[in-house]
C-alpha cells in the first residue's frame, strides 16, 4: 500500500505543478477511499524543521537555523490509524533550507 500511496502523491504533485486539473476529482475520490481504510498522507511542504522532528528524513541545504523550512518533499509522511492512534508507516523525505 505504501508504494501505491507514494505513486498517487507523485501524480497529484505533477498535476499541480503542471496545472492539470483533469484528474482532481479522481484523485480526491482515491484519497477519500484511502482515508476510509485508515491511511493518511501528509505533505509537510513549508513547515518549519528542527532536528527533533522524527517524522522526516531531511537533507539540509544550509546550516540549520530557527527559520529552516521544508522546501521540497520527495516522499510524503504516511500514517495508518490503528486503535485510535496514528502510526507512522513511512517517514517523509524532504529538503530543508
N, CA, C and O atoms as a CHARMM CRD file, in Angstrom:
* protein
*
  388
    1    1 UNK  N      0.82200  -1.19300   0.00000 PROA 1      0.00000
    2    1 UNK  CA     0.00000   0.00000   0.00000 PROA 1      0.00000
    3    1 UNK  C      0.86900   1.26100   0.00000 PROA 1      0.00000
    4    1 UNK  O      0.50900   2.26400  -0.61700 PROA 1      0.00000
    5    2 UNK  N      1.99400   1.21200   0.68200 PROA 2      0.00000
    6    2 UNK  CA     2.88200   2.37100   0.76000 PROA 2      0.00000
    7    2 UNK  C      3.33900   2.81300  -0.63100 PROA 2      0.00000
    8    2 UNK  O      3.41100   4.01000  -0.90900 PROA 2      0.00000
    9    3 UNK  N      3.64200   1.86300  -1.49300 PROA 3      0.00000
   10    3 UNK  CA     4.09700   2.19100  -2.84600 PROA 3      0.00000
   11    3 UNK  C      2.98200   2.86200  -3.65000 PROA 3      0.00000
   12    3 UNK  O      3.23200   3.80400  -4.40100 PROA 3      0.00000
   13    4 UNK  N      1.76100   2.37400  -3.48700 PROA 4      0.00000
   14    4 UNK  CA     0.61500   2.96300  -4.18400 PROA 4      0.00000
   15    4 UNK  C      0.39700   4.39500  -3.70900 PROA 4      0.00000
   16    4 UNK  O      0.15300   5.28900  -4.51900 PROA 4      0.00000
   17    5 UNK  N      0.48400   4.61200  -2.41000 PROA 5      0.00000
   18    5 UNK  CA     0.29800   5.95600  -1.86600 PROA 5      0.00000
   19    5 UNK  C      1.37700   6.91400  -2.36400 PROA 5      0.00000
   20    5 UNK  O      1.09200   8.07500  -2.65600 PROA 5      0.00000
   21    6 UNK  N      2.60400   6.43200  -2.46000 PROA 6      0.00000
   22    6 UNK  CA     3.67800   7.27600  -2.99000 PROA 6      0.00000
   23    6 UNK  C      3.43500   7.64100  -4.44400 PROA 6      0.00000
   24    6 UNK  O      3.68700   8.77600  -4.85100 PROA 6      0.00000
   25    7 UNK  N      2.95200   6.69600  -5.22400 PROA 7      0.00000
   26    7 UNK  CA     2.66700   6.97000  -6.63200 PROA 7      0.00000
   27    7 UNK  C      1.51600   7.97100  -6.77100 PROA 7      0.00000
   28    7 UNK  O      1.57900   8.87500  -7.60400 PROA 7      0.00000
   29    8 UNK  N      0.48100   7.81600  -5.97000 PROA 8      0.00000
   30    8 UNK  CA    -0.63200   8.76800  -6.00400 PROA 8      0.00000
   31    8 UNK  C     -0.16200  10.17000  -5.61900 PROA 8      0.00000
   32    8 UNK  O     -0.57400  11.16000  -6.22200 PROA 8      0.00000
   33    9 UNK  N      0.70000  10.24100  -4.61600 PROA 9      0.00000
   34    9 UNK  CA     1.25600  11.53500  -4.20400 PROA 9      0.00000
   35    9 UNK  C      2.02300  12.17500  -5.36400 PROA 9      0.00000
   36    9 UNK  O      1.86100  13.36500  -5.63600 PROA 9      0.00000
   37   10 UNK  N      2.84800  11.39400  -6.03900 PROA 10     0.00000
   38   10 UNK  CA     3.61700  11.92300  -7.17500 PROA 10     0.00000
   39   10 UNK  C      2.70500  12.39800  -8.30300 PROA 10     0.00000
   40   10 UNK  O      2.94400  13.45100  -8.89300 PROA 10     0.00000
   41   11 UNK  N      1.66800  11.63100  -8.60300 PROA 11     0.00000
   42   11 UNK  CA     0.72000  12.03000  -9.64300 PROA 11     0.00000
   43   11 UNK  C      0.04800  13.34700  -9.26300 PROA 11     0.00000
   44   11 UNK  O     -0.08400  14.24900 -10.09000 PROA 11     0.00000
   45   12 UNK  N     -0.36900  13.44500  -8.01400 PROA 12     0.00000
   46   12 UNK  CA    -1.01400  14.68300  -7.55500 PROA 12     0.00000
   47   12 UNK  C     -0.07000  15.87200  -7.66800 PROA 12     0.00000
   48   12 UNK  O     -0.46700  16.93800  -8.13700 PROA 12     0.00000
   49   13 UNK  N      1.19300  15.69300  -7.23500 PROA 13     0.00000
   50   13 UNK  CA     2.14500  16.79900  -7.27600 PROA 13     0.00000
   51   13 UNK  C      2.47000  17.21700  -8.70300 PROA 13     0.00000
   52   13 UNK  O      2.60100  18.40800  -8.98500 PROA 13     0.00000
   53   14 UNK  N      2.60000  16.25300  -9.60300 PROA 14     0.00000
   54   14 UNK  CA     2.87400  16.57900 -11.00400 PROA 14     0.00000
   55   14 UNK  C      1.69700  17.29600 -11.64000 PROA 14     0.00000
   56   14 UNK  O      1.88700  18.21100 -12.44100 PROA 14     0.00000
   57   15 UNK  N      0.48600  16.89100 -11.29500 PROA 15     0.00000
   58   15 UNK  CA    -0.68000  17.56300 -11.87300 PROA 15     0.00000
   59   15 UNK  C     -0.79800  18.98700 -11.33300 PROA 15     0.00000
   60   15 UNK  O     -1.20000  19.88800 -12.07000 PROA 15     0.00000
   61   16 UNK  N     -0.45800  19.20700 -10.07500 PROA 16     0.00000
   62   16 UNK  CA    -0.47000  20.56100  -9.51100 PROA 16     0.00000
   63   16 UNK  C      0.59600  21.42200 -10.18600 PROA 16     0.00000
   64   16 UNK  O      0.32900  22.55600 -10.58500 PROA 16     0.00000
   65   17 UNK  N      1.79800  20.87400 -10.30900 PROA 17     0.00000
   66   17 UNK  CA     2.91400  21.61400 -10.91200 PROA 17     0.00000
   67   17 UNK  C      2.61400  22.02300 -12.34700 PROA 17     0.00000
   68   17 UNK  O      2.97300  23.12200 -12.77200 PROA 17     0.00000
   69   18 UNK  N      1.96300  21.14700 -13.08800 PROA 18     0.00000
   70   18 UNK  CA     1.66700  21.41100 -14.49800 PROA 18     0.00000
   71   18 UNK  C      0.26400  21.97400 -14.72400 PROA 18     0.00000
   72   18 UNK  O     -0.19900  22.08800 -15.85900 PROA 18     0.00000
   73   19 UNK  N     -0.40600  22.32500 -13.61500 PROA 19     0.00000
   74   19 UNK  CA    -1.73600  22.92200 -13.67800 PROA 19     0.00000
   75   19 UNK  C     -2.71700  22.05700 -14.48000 PROA 19     0.00000
   76   19 UNK  O     -3.48900  22.55700 -15.29800 PROA 19     0.00000
   77   20 UNK  N     -2.66200  20.76300 -14.22300 PROA 20     0.00000
   78   20 UNK  CA    -3.58600  19.82400 -14.87100 PROA 20     0.00000
   79   20 UNK  C     -4.68700  19.49900 -13.86600 PROA 20     0.00000
   80   20 UNK  O     -4.44800  18.83800 -12.85600 PROA 20     0.00000
   81   21 UNK  N     -5.87800  19.96500 -14.15500 PROA 21     0.00000
   82   21 UNK  CA    -6.99300  19.77000 -13.22300 PROA 21     0.00000
   83   21 UNK  C     -7.92000  18.63800 -13.64100 PROA 21     0.00000
   84   21 UNK  O     -8.90200  18.34000 -12.96000 PROA 21     0.00000
   85   22 UNK  N     -7.60600  18.02600 -14.73700 PROA 22     0.00000
   86   22 UNK  CA    -8.44600  16.96700 -15.29800 PROA 22     0.00000
   87   22 UNK  C     -8.67200  15.80700 -14.31900 PROA 22     0.00000
   88   22 UNK  O     -9.73500  15.18600 -14.32900 PROA 22     0.00000
   89   23 UNK  N     -7.67800  15.51600 -13.47700 PROA 23     0.00000
   90   23 UNK  CA    -7.74000  14.35200 -12.58900 PROA 23     0.00000
   91   23 UNK  C     -8.10900  14.69200 -11.14800 PROA 23     0.00000
   92   23 UNK  O     -8.13700  13.80000 -10.30000 PROA 23     0.00000
   93   24 UNK  N     -8.39100  15.94900 -10.85400 PROA 24     0.00000
   94   24 UNK  CA    -8.65100  16.36400  -9.46600 PROA 24     0.00000
   95   24 UNK  C     -9.75100  15.54000  -8.80800 PROA 24     0.00000
   96   24 UNK  O     -9.58200  15.06300  -7.68600 PROA 24     0.00000
   97   25 UNK  N    -10.85600  15.37200  -9.48500 PROA 25     0.00000
   98   25 UNK  CA   -11.98900  14.62200  -8.91900 PROA 25     0.00000
   99   25 UNK  C    -11.59800  13.17600  -8.63700 PROA 25     0.00000
  100   25 UNK  O    -11.93100  12.62600  -7.58700 PROA 25     0.00000
  101   26 UNK  N    -10.89000  12.56800  -9.58100 PROA 26     0.00000
  102   26 UNK  CA   -10.47500  11.17200  -9.39900 PROA 26     0.00000
  103   26 UNK  C     -9.49900  11.03100  -8.23300 PROA 26     0.00000
  104   26 UNK  O     -9.60900  10.10200  -7.43200 PROA 26     0.00000
  105   27 UNK  N     -8.55200  11.95000  -8.14300 PROA 27     0.00000
  106   27 UNK  CA    -7.57400  11.89700  -7.05100 PROA 27     0.00000
  107   27 UNK  C     -8.26200  12.09900  -5.70200 PROA 27     0.00000
  108   27 UNK  O     -7.94400  11.40400  -4.73700 PROA 27     0.00000
  109   28 UNK  N     -9.19200  13.03500  -5.62800 PROA 28     0.00000
  110   28 UNK  CA    -9.91000  13.26200  -4.37100 PROA 28     0.00000
  111   28 UNK  C    -10.68100  12.01200  -3.94400 PROA 28     0.00000
  112   28 UNK  O    -10.71200  11.66900  -2.76300 PROA 28     0.00000
  113   29 UNK  N    -11.29500  11.34500  -4.90100 PROA 29     0.00000
  114   29 UNK  CA   -12.03400  10.11400  -4.58200 PROA 29     0.00000
  115   29 UNK  C    -11.09400   9.02000  -4.09400 PROA 29     0.00000
  116   29 UNK  O    -11.40900   8.31000  -3.13900 PROA 29     0.00000
  117   30 UNK  N     -9.94100   8.88100  -4.74500 PROA 30     0.00000
  118   30 UNK  CA    -8.96100   7.87800  -4.31600 PROA 30     0.00000
  119   30 UNK  C     -8.45600   8.17900  -2.90600 PROA 30     0.00000
  120   30 UNK  O     -8.39200   7.28400  -2.06400 PROA 30     0.00000
  121   31 UNK  N     -8.09600   9.44200  -2.64800 PROA 31     0.00000
  122   31 UNK  CA    -7.60400   9.80600  -1.32000 PROA 31     0.00000
  123   31 UNK  C     -8.69100   9.60900  -0.26800 PROA 31     0.00000
  124   31 UNK  O     -8.39000   9.21100   0.85800 PROA 31     0.00000
  125   32 UNK  N     -9.93400   9.87800  -0.61100 PROA 32     0.00000
  126   32 UNK  CA   -11.04300   9.65300   0.32300 PROA 32     0.00000
  127   32 UNK  C    -11.15900   8.16100   0.65800 PROA 32     0.00000
  128   32 UNK  O    -11.29700   7.79300   1.82400 PROA 32     0.00000
  129   33 UNK  N    -11.10300   7.31200  -0.36000 PROA 33     0.00000
  130   33 UNK  CA   -11.19500   5.86800  -0.13300 PROA 33     0.00000
  131   33 UNK  C    -10.02100   5.35900   0.70400 PROA 33     0.00000
  132   33 UNK  O    -10.18600   4.48900   1.56000 PROA 33     0.00000
  133   34 UNK  N     -8.85500   5.90400   0.44900 PROA 34     0.00000
  134   34 UNK  CA    -7.65800   5.51400   1.20700 PROA 34     0.00000
  135   34 UNK  C     -7.80600   5.91700   2.67300 PROA 34     0.00000
  136   34 UNK  O     -7.46100   5.14800   3.57000 PROA 34     0.00000
  137   35 UNK  N     -8.31700   7.12200   2.91300 PROA 35     0.00000
  138   35 UNK  CA    -8.53700   7.56800   4.29000 PROA 35     0.00000
  139   35 UNK  C     -9.58200   6.70700   4.99500 PROA 35     0.00000
  140   35 UNK  O     -9.48600   6.47500   6.20000 PROA 35     0.00000
  141   36 UNK  N    -10.56500   6.24100   4.25700 PROA 36     0.00000
  142   36 UNK  CA   -11.57600   5.35100   4.83800 PROA 36     0.00000
  143   36 UNK  C    -10.94300   4.03700   5.31500 PROA 36     0.00000
  144   36 UNK  O    -11.46500   3.38500   6.21900 PROA 36     0.00000
  145   37 UNK  N     -9.82100   3.65500   4.70500 PROA 37     0.00000
  146   37 UNK  CA    -9.10800   2.44200   5.10800 PROA 37     0.00000
  147   37 UNK  C     -8.11100   2.72100   6.22700 PROA 37     0.00000
  148   37 UNK  O     -7.41100   1.81000   6.67000 PROA 37     0.00000
  149   38 UNK  N     -8.03800   3.97000   6.68900 PROA 38     0.00000
  150   38 UNK  CA    -7.18500   4.31400   7.81900 PROA 38     0.00000
  151   38 UNK  C     -5.83200   4.89300   7.45900 PROA 38     0.00000
  152   38 UNK  O     -5.01100   5.12400   8.34800 PROA 38     0.00000
  153   39 UNK  N     -5.57500   5.13300   6.18500 PROA 39     0.00000
  154   39 UNK  CA    -4.29300   5.70500   5.77700 PROA 39     0.00000
  155   39 UNK  C     -4.42500   7.21000   5.57600 PROA 39     0.00000
  156   39 UNK  O     -5.44800   7.69700   5.09400 PROA 39     0.00000
  157   40 UNK  N     -3.37800   7.93700   5.95000 PROA 40     0.00000
  158   40 UNK  CA    -3.35200   9.38200   5.78100 PROA 40     0.00000
  159   40 UNK  C     -2.00100   9.79100   5.21700 PROA 40     0.00000
  160   40 UNK  O     -0.95600   9.30100   5.64600 PROA 40     0.00000
  161   41 UNK  N     -2.04000  10.68500   4.25800 PROA 41     0.00000
  162   41 UNK  CA    -0.81400  11.19600   3.64400 PROA 41     0.00000
  163   41 UNK  C     -0.67000  12.65200   4.06300 PROA 41     0.00000
  164   41 UNK  O     -1.62200  13.42800   3.97600 PROA 41     0.00000
  165   42 UNK  N      0.53100  13.02100   4.52100 PROA 42     0.00000
  166   42 UNK  CA     0.79200  14.40600   4.91100 PROA 42     0.00000
  167   42 UNK  C      1.94300  14.95400   4.08700 PROA 42     0.00000
  168   42 UNK  O      3.01900  14.36000   4.01700 PROA 42     0.00000
  169   43 UNK  N      1.69600  16.09600   3.46800 PROA 43     0.00000
  170   43 UNK  CA     2.72500  16.80900   2.73100 PROA 43     0.00000
  171   43 UNK  C      3.18400  17.96200   3.62200 PROA 43     0.00000
  172   43 UNK  O      2.44400  18.93000   3.79500 PROA 43     0.00000
  173   44 UNK  N      4.40200  17.88000   4.19600 PROA 44     0.00000
  174   44 UNK  CA     4.85100  18.91000   5.13400 PROA 44     0.00000
  175   44 UNK  C      5.52300  20.12000   4.47500 PROA 44     0.00000
  176   44 UNK  O      6.24200  20.86200   5.14500 PROA 44     0.00000
  177   45 UNK  N      5.30500  20.32400   3.20200 PROA 45     0.00000
  178   45 UNK  CA     5.91900  21.42900   2.47800 PROA 45     0.00000
  179   45 UNK  C      5.62600  22.75900   3.17700 PROA 45     0.00000
  180   45 UNK  O      4.47900  23.06200   3.50700 PROA 45     0.00000
  181   46 UNK  N      6.67900  23.54300   3.39300 PROA 46     0.00000
  182   46 UNK  CA     6.53400  24.85600   4.00900 PROA 46     0.00000
  183   46 UNK  C      6.56900  24.86200   5.52200 PROA 46     0.00000
  184   46 UNK  O      6.62800  25.93000   6.13200 PROA 46     0.00000
  185   47 UNK  N      6.53400  23.69200   6.14100 PROA 47     0.00000
  186   47 UNK  CA     6.57000  23.62400   7.60400 PROA 47     0.00000
  187   47 UNK  C      7.97700  23.89800   8.11600 PROA 47     0.00000
  188   47 UNK  O      8.96600  23.64900   7.42800 PROA 47     0.00000
  189   48 UNK  N      8.04400  24.41700   9.33900 PROA 48     0.00000
  190   48 UNK  CA     9.35100  24.62000   9.97500 PROA 48     0.00000
  191   48 UNK  C      9.96900  23.26200  10.25900 PROA 48     0.00000
  192   48 UNK  O      9.27300  22.27300  10.48600 PROA 48     0.00000
  193   49 UNK  N     11.30600  23.24100  10.24000 PROA 49     0.00000
  194   49 UNK  CA    12.01000  21.99400  10.50200 PROA 49     0.00000
  195   49 UNK  C     12.97200  22.18300  11.66200 PROA 49     0.00000
  196   49 UNK  O     13.64600  23.20800  11.76600 PROA 49     0.00000
  197   50 UNK  N     13.02700  21.18700  12.52700 PROA 50     0.00000
  198   50 UNK  CA    14.02200  21.15100  13.59800 PROA 50     0.00000
  199   50 UNK  C     14.56400  19.73200  13.67900 PROA 50     0.00000
  200   50 UNK  O     13.93900  18.78400  13.20400 PROA 50     0.00000
  201   51 UNK  N     15.72100  19.60700  14.27900 PROA 51     0.00000
  202   51 UNK  CA    16.35800  18.28800  14.39200 PROA 51     0.00000
  203   51 UNK  C     15.55200  17.33200  15.26300 PROA 51     0.00000
  204   51 UNK  O     15.77300  16.12200  15.22200 PROA 51     0.00000
  205   52 UNK  N     14.63200  17.85700  16.04000 PROA 52     0.00000
  206   52 UNK  CA    13.84000  16.99700  16.92100 PROA 52     0.00000
  207   52 UNK  C     12.68200  16.30400  16.19400 PROA 52     0.00000
  208   52 UNK  O     12.02400  15.43500  16.76600 PROA 52     0.00000
  209   53 UNK  N     12.43300  16.68200  14.94400 PROA 53     0.00000
  210   53 UNK  CA    11.36300  16.01500  14.18200 PROA 53     0.00000
  211   53 UNK  C     11.75400  14.58200  13.89200 PROA 53     0.00000
  212   53 UNK  O     12.85400  14.30500  13.41400 PROA 53     0.00000
  213   54 UNK  N     10.84900  13.68800  14.18300 PROA 54     0.00000
  214   54 UNK  CA    11.12400  12.26600  13.95400 PROA 54     0.00000
  215   54 UNK  C     10.33300  11.70800  12.77500 PROA 54     0.00000
  216   54 UNK  O     10.46800  10.53500  12.42600 PROA 54     0.00000
  217   55 UNK  N      9.51300  12.55100  12.16900 PROA 55     0.00000
  218   55 UNK  CA     8.67400  12.07200  11.07300 PROA 55     0.00000
  219   55 UNK  C      9.24800  12.37800   9.69300 PROA 55     0.00000
  220   55 UNK  O      8.60800  12.10100   8.67900 PROA 55     0.00000
  221   56 UNK  N     10.46700  12.95500   9.65000 PROA 56     0.00000
  222   56 UNK  CA    11.07100  13.32700   8.37500 PROA 56     0.00000
  223   56 UNK  C     12.55900  13.00200   8.38100 PROA 56     0.00000
  224   56 UNK  O     13.26600  13.24400   9.36000 PROA 56     0.00000
  225   57 UNK  N     13.01900  12.44100   7.24600 PROA 57     0.00000
  226   57 UNK  CA    14.44700  12.32800   6.97600 PROA 57     0.00000
  227   57 UNK  C     14.77000  13.48600   6.04700 PROA 57     0.00000
  228   57 UNK  O     14.24400  13.56400   4.93700 PROA 57     0.00000
  229   58 UNK  N     15.63700  14.38700   6.50200 PROA 58     0.00000
  230   58 UNK  CA    15.87000  15.62000   5.75000 PROA 58     0.00000
  231   58 UNK  C     17.30800  15.73500   5.25900 PROA 58     0.00000
  232   58 UNK  O     18.25400  15.28400   5.90600 PROA 58     0.00000
  233   59 UNK  N     17.43300  16.35100   4.09900 PROA 59     0.00000
  234   59 UNK  CA    18.72500  16.76900   3.57300 PROA 59     0.00000
  235   59 UNK  C     18.78200  18.27300   3.78100 PROA 59     0.00000
  236   59 UNK  O     17.93000  19.01100   3.28700 PROA 59     0.00000
  237   60 UNK  N     19.79700  18.72000   4.51900 PROA 60     0.00000
  238   60 UNK  CA    19.92800  20.14500   4.82600 PROA 60     0.00000
  239   60 UNK  C     20.77300  20.81400   3.75600 PROA 60     0.00000
  240   60 UNK  O     21.90100  20.39800   3.49100 PROA 60     0.00000
  241   61 UNK  N     20.22200  21.85300   3.14500 PROA 61     0.00000
  242   61 UNK  CA    20.93900  22.57600   2.09500 PROA 61     0.00000
  243   61 UNK  C     21.81300  23.68000   2.68000 PROA 61     0.00000
  244   61 UNK  O     22.78000  24.09900   2.04300 PROA 61     0.00000
  245   62 UNK  N     21.49400  24.15400   3.86600 PROA 62     0.00000
  246   62 UNK  CA    22.25900  25.17800   4.57400 PROA 62     0.00000
  247   62 UNK  C     22.37000  24.74400   6.02400 PROA 62     0.00000
  248   62 UNK  O     21.84400  23.70300   6.41600 PROA 62     0.00000
  249   63 UNK  N     23.06200  25.55600   6.81700 PROA 63     0.00000
  250   63 UNK  CA    23.10700  25.27500   8.24600 PROA 63     0.00000
  251   63 UNK  C     21.70300  25.40900   8.82100 PROA 63     0.00000
  252   63 UNK  O     20.95300  26.31700   8.46400 PROA 63     0.00000
  253   64 UNK  N     21.37000  24.50800   9.69800 PROA 64     0.00000
  254   64 UNK  CA    20.04800  24.50800  10.30300 PROA 64     0.00000
  255   64 UNK  C     19.91000  25.70300  11.22800 PROA 64     0.00000
  256   64 UNK  O     20.74100  25.91100  12.11300 PROA 64     0.00000
  257   65 UNK  N     18.86400  26.48700  11.02500 PROA 65     0.00000
  258   65 UNK  CA    18.60500  27.65000  11.86100 PROA 65     0.00000
  259   65 UNK  C     17.15600  27.68000  12.28200 PROA 65     0.00000
  260   65 UNK  O     16.38000  26.80100  11.90700 PROA 65     0.00000
  261   66 UNK  N     16.77600  28.69000  13.06700 PROA 66     0.00000
  262   66 UNK  CA    15.39300  28.77000  13.56200 PROA 66     0.00000
  263   66 UNK  C     14.36900  29.01500  12.45200 PROA 66     0.00000
  264   66 UNK  O     13.18200  28.75800  12.64800 PROA 66     0.00000
  265   67 UNK  N     14.80200  29.50000  11.30800 PROA 67     0.00000
  266   67 UNK  CA    13.88500  29.77300  10.19900 PROA 67     0.00000
  267   67 UNK  C     13.92600  28.68900   9.12500 PROA 67     0.00000
  268   67 UNK  O     13.35500  28.87000   8.05000 PROA 67     0.00000
  269   68 UNK  N     14.59100  27.56800   9.39700 PROA 68     0.00000
  270   68 UNK  CA    14.69300  26.49600   8.40700 PROA 68     0.00000
  271   68 UNK  C     13.31400  25.90800   8.11900 PROA 68     0.00000
  272   68 UNK  O     12.54700  25.59300   9.02900 PROA 68     0.00000
  273   69 UNK  N     13.02200  25.77100   6.82100 PROA 69     0.00000
  274   69 UNK  CA    11.73300  25.23900   6.40100 PROA 69     0.00000
  275   69 UNK  C     11.92500  24.11700   5.39100 PROA 69     0.00000
  276   69 UNK  O     12.96100  24.01100   4.73500 PROA 69     0.00000
  277   70 UNK  N     10.91100  23.29800   5.28900 PROA 70     0.00000
  278   70 UNK  CA    10.89400  22.23100   4.29500 PROA 70     0.00000
  279   70 UNK  C     10.52700  22.87300   2.96200 PROA 70     0.00000
  280   70 UNK  O      9.44100  23.43200   2.80200 PROA 70     0.00000
  281   71 UNK  N     11.45900  22.78100   2.00100 PROA 71     0.00000
  282   71 UNK  CA    11.24100  23.45800   0.71300 PROA 71     0.00000
  283   71 UNK  C     10.88100  22.49200  -0.40900 PROA 71     0.00000
  284   71 UNK  O     10.37200  22.91000  -1.44900 PROA 71     0.00000
  285   72 UNK  N     11.14100  21.21400  -0.20600 PROA 72     0.00000
  286   72 UNK  CA    10.77800  20.22800  -1.22300 PROA 72     0.00000
  287   72 UNK  C     10.50900  18.90500  -0.52300 PROA 72     0.00000
  288   72 UNK  O     11.26000  18.50000   0.36500 PROA 72     0.00000
  289   73 UNK  N      9.43300  18.23400  -0.92400 PROA 73     0.00000
  290   73 UNK  CA     9.07300  16.94500  -0.33500 PROA 73     0.00000
  291   73 UNK  C      9.21800  15.88600  -1.41400 PROA 73     0.00000
  292   73 UNK  O      8.50500  15.90200  -2.41800 PROA 73     0.00000
  293   74 UNK  N     10.14800  14.96800  -1.19600 PROA 74     0.00000
  294   74 UNK  CA    10.36800  13.89200  -2.15300 PROA 74     0.00000
  295   74 UNK  C      9.42200  12.72100  -1.90000 PROA 74     0.00000
  296   74 UNK  O      8.95200  12.07400  -2.83500 PROA 74     0.00000
  297   75 UNK  N      9.15000  12.46000  -0.62300 PROA 75     0.00000
  298   75 UNK  CA     8.17800  11.44000  -0.23300 PROA 75     0.00000
  299   75 UNK  C      7.36800  11.99400   0.92700 PROA 75     0.00000
  300   75 UNK  O      7.92500  12.61500   1.83300 PROA 75     0.00000
  301   76 UNK  N      6.06900  11.77800   0.90800 PROA 76     0.00000
  302   76 UNK  CA     5.22400  12.30100   1.99000 PROA 76     0.00000
  303   76 UNK  C      5.32200  11.43500   3.24300 PROA 76     0.00000
  304   76 UNK  O      5.85900  10.32800   3.22200 PROA 76     0.00000
  305   77 UNK  N      4.79000  11.97300   4.32300 PROA 77     0.00000
  306   77 UNK  CA     4.65200  11.18800   5.55200 PROA 77     0.00000
  307   77 UNK  C      3.36600  10.37700   5.40500 PROA 77     0.00000
  308   77 UNK  O      2.32300  10.91700   5.03300 PROA 77     0.00000
  309   78 UNK  N      3.44500   9.09800   5.69300 PROA 78     0.00000
  310   78 UNK  CA     2.26000   8.23800   5.59100 PROA 78     0.00000
  311   78 UNK  C      1.95200   7.66800   6.97500 PROA 78     0.00000
  312   78 UNK  O      2.80900   7.08200   7.63600 PROA 78     0.00000
  313   79 UNK  N      0.69900   7.86000   7.38900 PROA 79     0.00000
  314   79 UNK  CA     0.21900   7.36000   8.66800 PROA 79     0.00000
  315   79 UNK  C     -0.86000   6.31200   8.43200 PROA 79     0.00000
  316   79 UNK  O     -1.53000   6.29900   7.39900 PROA 79     0.00000
  317   80 UNK  N     -1.00700   5.43900   9.41600 PROA 80     0.00000
  318   80 UNK  CA    -2.13000   4.47700   9.43000 PROA 80     0.00000
  319   80 UNK  C     -2.77000   4.58100  10.80100 PROA 80     0.00000
  320   80 UNK  O     -2.09700   4.53700  11.83100 PROA 80     0.00000
  321   81 UNK  N     -4.08500   4.72000  10.78900 PROA 81     0.00000
  322   81 UNK  CA    -4.82300   4.79700  12.04600 PROA 81     0.00000
  323   81 UNK  C     -5.14200   3.39600  12.52400 PROA 81     0.00000
  324   81 UNK  O     -5.80100   2.62100  11.83200 PROA 81     0.00000
  325   82 UNK  N     -4.66100   3.08300  13.72500 PROA 82     0.00000
  326   82 UNK  CA    -4.92300   1.78200  14.34500 PROA 82     0.00000
  327   82 UNK  C     -5.29000   2.01100  15.79800 PROA 82     0.00000
  328   82 UNK  O     -4.52900   2.61500  16.55400 PROA 82     0.00000
  329   83 UNK  N     -6.45600   1.52700  16.18100 PROA 83     0.00000
  330   83 UNK  CA    -6.93300   1.66600  17.56500 PROA 83     0.00000
  331   83 UNK  C     -6.88800   3.11900  18.03600 PROA 83     0.00000
  332   83 UNK  O     -6.40000   3.40700  19.12900 PROA 83     0.00000
  333   84 UNK  N     -7.39500   4.02500  17.21700 PROA 84     0.00000
  334   84 UNK  CA    -7.46300   5.45700  17.52400 PROA 84     0.00000
  335   84 UNK  C     -6.09500   6.11400  17.69800 PROA 84     0.00000
  336   84 UNK  O     -5.99900   7.17400  18.31700 PROA 84     0.00000
  337   85 UNK  N     -5.04500   5.50900  17.16600 PROA 85     0.00000
  338   85 UNK  CA    -3.70900   6.10200  17.18200 PROA 85     0.00000
  339   85 UNK  C     -3.17500   6.15100  15.76100 PROA 85     0.00000
  340   85 UNK  O     -3.41900   5.24700  14.96300 PROA 85     0.00000
  341   86 UNK  N     -2.43900   7.22000  15.45200 PROA 86     0.00000
  342   86 UNK  CA    -1.77900   7.31100  14.16200 PROA 86     0.00000
  343   86 UNK  C     -0.36900   6.76100  14.28800 PROA 86     0.00000
  344   86 UNK  O      0.40600   7.19900  15.13900 PROA 86     0.00000
  345   87 UNK  N     -0.04600   5.80400  13.44200 PROA 87     0.00000
  346   87 UNK  CA     1.27100   5.17400  13.42900 PROA 87     0.00000
  347   87 UNK  C      1.95800   5.55900  12.12800 PROA 87     0.00000
  348   87 UNK  O      1.35500   5.49200  11.05700 PROA 87     0.00000
  349   88 UNK  N      3.21600   5.96100  12.22300 PROA 88     0.00000
  350   88 UNK  CA     3.95200   6.32500  11.01800 PROA 88     0.00000
  351   88 UNK  C      4.32900   5.06100  10.25800 PROA 88     0.00000
  352   88 UNK  O      5.02200   4.18600  10.77700 PROA 88     0.00000
  353   89 UNK  N      3.85400   4.98500   9.01100 PROA 89     0.00000
  354   89 UNK  CA     4.18000   3.87700   8.12500 PROA 89     0.00000
  355   89 UNK  C      5.42400   4.22100   7.31100 PROA 89     0.00000
  356   89 UNK  O      6.23900   3.35700   6.98800 PROA 89     0.00000
  357   90 UNK  N      5.54600   5.51800   6.98500 PROA 90     0.00000
  358   90 UNK  CA     6.70900   5.98300   6.20800 PROA 90     0.00000
  359   90 UNK  C      7.06700   7.38800   6.67100 PROA 90     0.00000
  360   90 UNK  O      6.21100   8.26800   6.75700 PROA 90     0.00000
  361   91 UNK  N      8.35500   7.58200   6.96800 PROA 91     0.00000
  362   91 UNK  CA     8.83600   8.92900   7.23000 PROA 91     0.00000
  363   91 UNK  C      8.88600   9.70000   5.92000 PROA 91     0.00000
  364   91 UNK  O      9.13200   9.13200   4.85600 PROA 91     0.00000
  365   92 UNK  N      8.65000  10.99200   6.01600 PROA 92     0.00000
  366   92 UNK  CA     8.77900  11.83800   4.84700 PROA 92     0.00000
  367   92 UNK  C     10.24500  12.02100   4.49400 PROA 92     0.00000
  368   92 UNK  O     11.11500  11.94800   5.36200 PROA 92     0.00000
  369   93 UNK  N     10.51200  12.25600   3.23200 PROA 93     0.00000
  370   93 UNK  CA    11.87000  12.56000   2.76400 PROA 93     0.00000
  371   93 UNK  C     11.79100  13.96800   2.17200 PROA 93     0.00000
  372   93 UNK  O     10.99700  14.23300   1.26900 PROA 93     0.00000
  373   94 UNK  N     12.63400  14.86900   2.70200 PROA 94     0.00000
  374   94 UNK  CA    12.48800  16.26600   2.30900 PROA 94     0.00000
  375   94 UNK  C     13.84100  16.97800   2.22700 PROA 94     0.00000
  376   94 UNK  O     14.86100  16.51100   2.73300 PROA 94     0.00000
  377   95 UNK  N     13.79000  18.11900   1.56800 PROA 95     0.00000
  378   95 UNK  CA    14.93400  19.03300   1.50400 PROA 95     0.00000
  379   95 UNK  C     14.58800  20.24200   2.35300 PROA 95     0.00000
  380   95 UNK  O     13.49100  20.79200   2.25900 PROA 95     0.00000
  381   96 UNK  N     15.54300  20.64900   3.18600 PROA 96     0.00000
  382   96 UNK  CA    15.33100  21.75900   4.10700 PROA 96     0.00000
  383   96 UNK  C     16.32800  22.86100   3.80000 PROA 96     0.00000
  384   96 UNK  O     17.52200  22.61600   3.62300 PROA 96     0.00000
  385   97 UNK  N     15.80800  24.09000   3.74000 PROA 97     0.00000
  386   97 UNK  CA    16.68400  25.26200   3.52800 PROA 97     0.00000
  387   97 UNK  C     16.41100  26.30000   4.56900 PROA 97     0.00000
  388   97 UNK  O     17.04100  27.35800   4.56700 PROA 97     0.00000
